[in-house]
Amino acid sequence: MRRIIAVIVVSALVAAFASGCSRDASKEQKVPAGEQAVEEEHASMEMAFKVNGTVITRGEVLRVENMMKQQMQARSTPQQVEAMKGFIRKQAVMNLLNRELFEISSVETGVSVTEEEIDAKMEEIKGRFESEDAFREQISGGGLDEDGFRKEVASEVRINKLFDDIMKTIEQVADDDMRAYYDENIERFLKPEEVQTSHILIKVESADTDEVKVEKRGRIEKLLEEIKGGADFSELAAQNSDCPSKAKGGDLGSFARGSMVKPFEDVAFALKVGEMSGIVETQFGYHIIKSMGRTPKSTIPFEKVKEKISEFLKGQKEREIINAHLEKLRSSAAIEYADSTWMPE
């Protein structure tokens, strides 16, 4: 349910930490610490917008913006992040606006959190870091100390409890509704035809000379003759192939159309089970392909996808309810923006 709102501060900080584990930190494009600090200090007391008299400062928006940028850097180029600056600003404002509206709703409906609940959530989050120092470094990079982060955590716990209360009104998804969705969207449950193949690859590099290419072509031709003469395909693949699949005797497993480069795919799907190709040239080099099996296209039975359909329909209903609640909160709140720069829409 917490995924219904886009990122809020706690989620952004933890996600930024998680994404950092899978990328080269030396290549990470960060906002210079000094420049960021000066910008946030200058903006810290200036209003971006206010909701029912509660001021959200430009510094708060900039802090969330920076955390969102850190998340995006794990899967985008610096140029792409730069091109999305306007979107990031609007999303950061929307995140903070939504959170403030939900905070108001939680107060109005009497939702409360205990110190024990906050402690438990804090410990859960700290457990995702390799050490206490790593945790403190991450939240510090997000412009918070531990007390400030604890307030953010308390807010998240309170809002999630509000969601839980709201969601109690949702009934179980009826079998008839699941069946209707399945029948109306049957194309989503079609499993395409797949083939299982093994291959031997003699890799050709872009820097290879014509003489080297001729030598490699000769190698694949010799292997083809050996197989035709009775040699075991998988053994020759294990001994000679330049593909990682050599560890499995050349077995590539099963795949549908669109998974391989076209010259390879065209031959793989044209072969009969047990049949072997001649020499197939692709951008990777020279291949010998052997068909190991074929699975015709089929429809996944309703019973196998029933649970996933139920989860999808329930999630859809949750989003509808939360969005309706959010629209109601917006319409009754007094929202004022400093200027159009800080408006989310």
C-alpha positions in Angstrom: 0.0 0.0 0.0 2.8 2.4 0.7 3.8 2.2 -3.0 0.6 4.1 -3.9 2.3 7.3 -3.0 5.4 8.0 -5.1 8.6 8.2 -3.0 8.6 9.9 0.4 11.7 10.8 2.3 12.3 7.5 4.2 11.8 5.4 1.1 14.0 7.6 -1.0 16.9 7.4 1.5 16.8 3.7 1.8 16.3 3.1 -1.9 19.2 5.4 -2.7 21.3 3.3 -0.3 20.2 0.0 -1.9 20.8 1.2 -5.5 24.3 2.3 -4.5 25.2 -1.3 -3.6 25.0 -2.4 -7.3 26.9 0.5 -9.0 30.4 1.7 -9.1 30.4 4.6 -6.6 33.5 6.1 -8.3 31.4 6.7 -11.4 28.4 8.1 -9.5 27.4 11.6 -10.5 26.6 13.5 -7.4 25.7 17.1 -6.6 28.8 18.7 -5.1 28.4 18.7 -1.4 29.5 22.3 -0.9 27.2 23.5 -3.7 24.3 21.5 -2.4 24.8 22.7 1.1 24.9 26.4 0.1 21.8 26.0 -2.0 19.9 24.3 0.7 21.1 26.7 3.4 20.0 29.6 1.2 16.6 28.0 0.6 16.0 26.5 4.0 13.7 29.2 5.4 12.0 30.2 2.2 8.5 28.8 1.5 7.9 26.5 -1.5 4.2 25.9 -0.6 2.0 25.6 2.5 -0.9 23.4 3.4 -3.5 24.6 5.9 -0.9 27.0 7.2 2.0 24.4 7.5 5.0 25.7 5.5 7.0 23.3 3.4 10.3 25.0 2.6 12.3 25.1 -0.6 15.1 23.4 1.3 12.8 20.4 2.1 11.9 20.1 -1.6 15.5 20.3 -2.7 16.4 17.6 -0.2 13.9 15.2 -1.7 14.9 16.2 -5.2 18.5 15.3 -4.5 17.5 11.9 -3.0 15.4 11.2 -6.1 18.3 12.1 -8.3 20.5 9.7 -6.5 18.0 6.9 -7.1 17.7 7.7 -10.8 21.5 7.8 -11.2 21.5 4.0 -10.6 19.6 3.4 -13.9 20.0 6.6 -15.9 22.8 8.7 -17.5 23.7 12.1 -16.1 22.2 13.6 -19.2 18.9 11.8 -18.7 18.8 13.0 -15.1 19.5 16.5 -16.2 16.7 16.4 -18.8 14.2 15.3 -16.1 15.0 18.1 -13.7 11.6 19.7 -14.2 9.8 16.4 -13.6 11.9 15.6 -10.5 11.0 19.0 -9.0 7.3 18.5 -9.6 7.4 14.9 -8.3 9.3 16.0 -5.1 6.7 18.7 -4.5 3.9 16.2 -5.1 5.4 13.7 -2.7 5.7 16.2 0.1 2.2 17.6 -0.6 0.7 14.2 -0.5 2.5 13.3 2.7 1.3 16.5 4.4 -2.3 15.8 3.3 -2.1 12.3 4.7 -0.5 13.6 7.9 -3.5 15.9 8.2 -5.9 13.0 7.6 -4.1 10.8 10.2 -4.5 13.5 12.8 -8.1 14.1 12.0 -9.0 10.4 12.2 -7.0 9.9 15.4 -4.2 7.7 14.1 -1.3 7.5 16.5 2.0 5.7 16.7 3.9 4.5 19.8 7.6 4.9 20.5 7.9 1.1 20.3 6.5 1.1 16.8 8.9 3.8 15.7 11.8 2.0 17.3 10.8 -1.2 15.5 10.7 0.5 12.2 14.0 2.3 12.9 15.7 -1.0 13.7 14.2 -2.6 10.5 15.7 0.2 8.4 19.1 0.2 10.1 19.2 -3.6 9.5 19.4 -2.9 5.8 22.8 -1.2 6.2 26.1 -2.9 6.8 26.8 -0.8 9.9 25.6 2.0 12.1 28.1 4.3 10.5 26.8 3.5 7.0 23.3 4.3 8.2 24.3 7.6 9.6 26.3 8.5 6.5 23.3 7.8 4.3 20.9 9.9 6.2 23.4 12.6 6.6 23.8 12.6 2.8 20.1 13.2 2.7 20.3 16.3 4.9 19.1 14.7 8.1 20.4 13.8 11.5 19.1 10.7 13.4 16.4 12.8 15.2 15.2 14.2 11.9 15.1 10.8 10.3 13.2 9.4 13.3 10.5 12.1 12.6 10.3 11.0 9.0 10.0 7.3 10.1 7.2 8.3 12.6 5.4 10.0 9.7 5.7 6.9 7.5 4.5 4.6 10.2 1.5 6.8 10.9 0.6 7.1 7.2 0.8 3.4 6.7 -1.5 2.9 9.7 -3.9 5.3 8.1 -3.7 3.3 4.8 -4.4 0.1 6.8 -7.5 1.7 8.3 -8.7 2.9 4.9 -8.1 -0.5 3.3 -10.3 -2.4 5.8 -13.2 -1.4 3.7 -12.0 -3.4 0.7 -13.7 -6.7 0.3 -12.2 -9.9 -1.0 -12.0 -10.1 -4.8 -14.9 -12.3 -6.0 -14.2 -15.4 -8.2 -16.6 -14.0 -10.8 -14.6 -10.8 -11.0 -11.4 -12.7 -11.4 -12.8 -14.9 -14.1 -14.3 -11.9 -15.9 -10.9 -10.2 -15.9 -9.2 -13.4 -17.2 -11.7 -13.8 -20.1 -11.6 -10.1 -21.0 -7.8 -10.0 -21.1 -7.1 -13.5 -22.3 -4.3 -12.2 -24.6 -2.3 -11.4 -21.4 -2.3 -15.1 -20.5 -1.1 -16.5 -23.8 2.2 -18.2 -23.7 4.1 -17.9 -27.0 5.7 -20.8 -28.8 9.2 -21.6 -27.5 12.1 -23.6 -28.8 14.9 -25.2 -26.8 18.3 -25.1 -28.6 22.0 -25.8 -28.1 24.7 -24.2 -30.1 28.4 -23.9 -30.7 29.8 -20.4 -31.2 33.1 -19.4 -32.6 33.2 -15.8 -31.7 34.3 -13.1 -34.2 35.6 -9.8 -32.9 35.1 -6.5 -34.8 38.9 -6.1 -34.8 39.5 -9.5 -36.5 41.3 -9.3 -39.8 40.0 -11.1 -42.9 42.7 -13.8 -42.3 41.5 -14.4 -38.7 37.9 -14.6 -39.9 38.8 -17.2 -42.5 40.7 -19.2 -39.8 37.6 -19.1 -37.5 35.3 -20.1 -40.3 37.5 -23.1 -41.0 37.3 -24.1 -37.3 33.5 -24.1 -37.3 33.4 -26.0 -40.6 35.7 -28.6 -39.1 33.4 -28.9 -36.0 30.4 -29.3 -38.3 32.1 -32.1 -40.2 33.0 -33.9 -36.9 29.4 -33.8 -35.7 28.1 -35.1 -39.0 30.7 -37.9 -38.6 29.2 -38.9 -35.3 30.9 -36.7 -32.7 28.9 -35.7 -29.7 27.4 -32.2 -30.1 27.5 -31.3 -26.4 31.0 -32.5 -25.9 32.3 -30.5 -28.8 30.4 -27.5 -27.5 31.9 -27.9 -24.0 35.4 -28.1 -25.6 35.2 -25.5 -28.3 32.4 -23.0 -27.9 33.1 -19.3 -27.1 29.7 -18.9 -25.4 29.2 -19.3 -21.6 26.6 -22.0 -22.5 29.6 -24.3 -23.1 29.4 -25.1 -19.4 26.0 -26.8 -20.2 27.2 -28.4 -23.4 25.9 -25.5 -25.4 22.3 -25.6 -24.0 20.6 -22.2 -24.3 17.4 -23.4 -22.7 14.0 -22.3 -24.1 13.2 -19.0 -25.6 10.4 -17.3 -27.5 10.6 -15.1 -30.6 12.3 -11.8 -30.0 14.8 -13.1 -27.5 17.7 -13.7 -29.9 19.2 -11.9 -32.9 17.1 -12.5 -36.0 19.5 -14.7 -38.1 19.9 -17.0 -35.1 16.2 -17.0 -34.2 15.0 -17.6 -37.8 17.1 -20.8 -38.0 16.3 -22.0 -34.5 12.5 -21.8 -35.2 12.8 -23.3 -38.6 14.6 -26.5 -37.4 12.7 -29.6 -36.5 13.3 -31.2 -33.1 16.6 -33.1 -33.2 17.7 -31.3 -36.4 21.0 -29.5 -36.7 21.7 -26.4 -38.8 24.6 -25.6 -41.1 26.9 -22.6 -40.3 24.9 -19.6 -39.2 26.6 -16.2 -39.2 25.4 -13.5 -36.8 27.0 -10.3 -35.3 28.6 -12.5 -32.6 30.3 -14.9 -35.0 29.7 -18.4 -36.5 27.2 -20.8 -34.9 26.0 -24.4 -35.3 22.5 -24.7 -33.9 20.8 -27.9 -32.8 17.1 -28.0 -31.9 16.5 -29.8 -28.6 12.7 -29.3 -28.2 9.7 -27.2 -29.0 6.7 -26.0 -26.9 3.7 -24.8 -28.8 1.9 -21.6 -27.9 -0.7 -22.1 -25.2 -3.0 -20.4 -22.8 -2.1 -20.3 -19.1 -5.0 -21.9 -17.2 -7.1 -19.6 -15.0 -6.3 -21.6 -11.8 -2.6 -20.9 -12.3 -3.0 -17.1 -12.5 -6.0 -16.7 -10.2 -4.0 -15.5 -7.2 -2.0 -13.0 -9.3 -5.3 -11.6 -10.8 -6.7 -11.3 -7.3 -3.6 -9.3 -6.2 -3.8 -7.1 -9.3 -7.5 -6.3 -8.9 -7.1 -5.7 -5.2 -4.2 -3.3 -5.8 -6.2 -1.5 -8.5 -9.0 -1.0 -5.9 -6.5 0.2 -3.3 -5.2 2.8 -5.7 -8.7 4.0 -6.6 -9.6 4.3 -2.9 -6.4 6.1 -2.0 -6.6 8.5 -5.0 -10.2 9.3 -4.1 -9.2 10.0 -0.5 -6.3 12.1 -1.7 -8.5 14.1 -4.1 -11.0 14.7 -1.2 -8.2 15.9 1.0 -6.9 18.3 -1.7 -10.3 19.8 -2.4 -10.8 20.7 1.3 -7.2 21.8 2.0 -5.9 25.4 1.7 -2.9 25.0 -0.5 -0.7 28.0 -1.5 2.4 28.0 -3.6 5.2 30.6 -3.5 5.1 30.8 -7.3 4.6 28.5 -10.3 8.1 27.0 -10.0 6.9 25.0 -7.0 3.5 23.9 -8.4 3.4 20.1 -9.1 1.0 20.5 -12.1 
